[in-house]
Amino acid sequence: MYWLLALALALDLTSIKTEPKLERRSELALAYADSAINKARDAYNKGEYDQSQQAVEEVGDAVELCYESLMATGKDPRRSSAFKDAEKATRQIMRRLDSLRDLMSSVDRSTLEPIQKKVSDVHDTLLKSIMSKKK
């Protein structure tokens, strides 16, 4: 239910960047990434490849915005539920990107790979920061 509210508020990345609360900005960015995957899938199914590619790139930008916002909080990732929620959400986004890749033709899949790597890298970094020992 909370994600639906966030999804409704997340009109574009520019408006999300203006959110003053960093954890909220992170949540909105993840909700936007999720909706961008839907846009990419719909556009691809309609044969609108340029719009599909643009939506996929927005997924990567939104995930990066999420990560940057979380890091800017200065909170300990091991103790912050926002980091843990972001790790779960990025894992789900990776699955959804895999599903989108399976839908695409072999020629179009190469355009999705850099975004998948970007999301995977953010996910791995979040997971490592959550699981790391105290310094």
Beta strands, then each sheet from edge to edge (+ up, - down):
end
